[in-house]
């Protein structure tokens, strides 16, 4: 869930995308992407999120990320591919595993720039 800590209203669900801008430029991915590498704690969000969260450049947003779906997909994939290796599969998680991140807005996305499928609620951060 995305929220604007400075406002009591305004929250949305979104997709956090982590990327390595320098590497993507080297391989020619999304060559029209206008932003340089993001610094620690910086993010770029969609113009749709800008409207929903009522934020401007320099605003800070909070993201509550529920990890259980992703972790269970990884567990299922591991169990599928290791049937011949171990007789003790990892059990599916039933607890809610989540983490919170904050970032400062340094730009707004008005298109996918041919980097990823279009999704109206995106937050991009750097990992490289």
C-alpha positions as CSV (number, residue, x, y, z in Angstrom):
1,X,0.0,0.0,0.0
2,X,1.3,3.5,-0.9
3,X,0.5,6.4,1.4
4,X,1.4,10.0,1.7
5,X,2.4,10.4,5.4
6,X,1.7,14.2,5.2
7,X,-2.0,13.7,4.4
8,X,-4.6,11.7,6.3
9,X,-6.3,10.8,3.0
10,X,-4.7,9.3,-0.1
11,X,-3.5,5.7,-0.4
12,X,-3.3,3.2,-3.2
13,X,-1.9,-0.1,-4.2
14,X,1.1,-0.1,-6.4
15,X,3.9,-2.1,-8.0
16,X,7.4,-1.5,-6.7
17,X,10.0,-2.0,-9.5
18,X,13.7,-2.1,-8.8
19,X,16.1,-1.4,-11.6
20,X,19.7,-0.7,-12.4
21,X,19.5,2.3,-14.7
22,X,23.2,2.2,-15.7
23,X,23.0,-1.4,-16.7
24,X,19.8,-1.0,-18.6
25,X,21.3,1.9,-20.6
26,X,24.3,-0.3,-21.4
27,X,22.0,-3.0,-22.9
28,X,19.7,-0.5,-24.6
29,X,16.6,-1.1,-22.5
30,X,14.1,1.7,-22.4
31,X,16.4,4.2,-24.2
32,X,13.8,7.0,-23.9
33,X,13.7,6.7,-20.1
34,X,14.5,10.4,-19.0
35,X,15.7,9.8,-15.4
36,X,19.3,9.1,-14.4
37,X,20.2,6.6,-11.6
38,X,18.3,7.2,-8.5
39,X,20.0,7.8,-5.2
40,X,19.4,6.0,-1.9
41,X,15.9,6.7,-0.7
42,X,14.8,8.3,-4.0
43,X,12.0,7.1,-6.2
44,X,10.0,7.9,-9.4
45,X,6.3,7.3,-9.4
46,X,3.5,7.4,-12.0
47,X,1.5,10.5,-12.7
48,X,-1.5,8.5,-11.6
49,X,-0.1,8.0,-8.2
50,X,0.8,11.7,-8.0
51,X,-2.9,12.5,-8.4
52,X,-4.1,9.8,-6.0
53,X,-1.6,10.7,-3.2
54,X,-1.7,14.5,-3.8
55,X,2.1,14.8,-3.9
56,X,4.7,16.9,-5.6
57,X,8.5,16.6,-6.3
58,X,10.3,16.3,-3.0
59,X,7.4,14.7,-1.2
60,X,7.9,11.5,0.8
61,X,5.7,8.4,0.4
62,X,5.5,5.3,2.5
63,X,5.1,1.8,1.1
64,X,3.8,-1.1,3.1
65,X,4.9,-4.2,1.2
66,X,3.2,-7.5,2.0
67,X,5.7,-10.2,1.1
68,X,3.6,-13.3,1.7
69,X,2.4,-13.8,-1.9
70,X,5.9,-13.3,-3.4
71,X,7.5,-15.6,-0.7
72,X,4.9,-18.3,-1.2
73,X,5.5,-18.2,-5.0
74,X,9.2,-18.6,-4.4
75,X,8.6,-21.5,-2.0
76,X,6.2,-23.2,-4.5
77,X,8.8,-22.8,-7.2
78,X,11.6,-24.2,-5.0
79,X,9.5,-27.2,-3.9
80,X,8.6,-27.9,-7.6
81,X,12.2,-27.9,-8.7
82,X,13.7,-29.7,-5.7
83,X,11.4,-32.8,-5.5
84,X,14.4,-35.0,-6.4
85,X,16.8,-33.3,-4.0
86,X,15.0,-33.3,-0.7
87,X,12.2,-35.2,0.9
88,X,11.4,-32.2,3.2
89,X,9.7,-29.5,1.1
90,X,9.5,-26.0,2.6
91,X,6.0,-25.4,3.9
92,X,3.8,-22.5,2.6
93,X,3.8,-19.4,4.8
94,X,0.5,-18.4,6.5
95,X,1.7,-15.5,8.5
96,X,1.7,-11.9,7.1
97,X,5.2,-10.9,6.3
98,X,5.6,-7.2,5.5
99,X,8.1,-4.5,5.4
100,X,7.9,-0.7,5.2
101,X,9.9,1.6,2.9
102,X,9.9,5.3,2.4
103,X,11.2,7.3,-0.5
104,X,11.4,10.9,-1.7
105,X,9.8,11.6,-5.1
106,X,12.3,12.8,-7.7
107,X,10.2,12.5,-10.8
108,X,6.9,11.3,-12.4
109,X,6.3,8.7,-15.1
110,X,3.9,9.5,-17.8
111,X,4.6,6.3,-19.9
112,X,6.5,3.0,-19.5
113,X,9.4,4.2,-21.7
114,X,9.4,0.7,-23.2
115,X,11.0,-0.6,-20.0
116,X,8.1,-2.7,-18.6
117,X,4.4,-3.4,-19.2
118,X,2.2,-0.4,-18.6
119,X,0.8,-0.4,-15.0
120,X,-0.9,2.7,-13.6
121,X,0.5,2.5,-10.1
122,X,4.3,2.1,-10.3
123,X,7.1,3.1,-8.0
124,X,10.6,2.8,-9.3
125,X,13.7,2.6,-7.1
126,X,17.3,1.8,-7.9
127,X,19.0,-1.3,-6.7
128,X,22.3,-1.3,-8.7
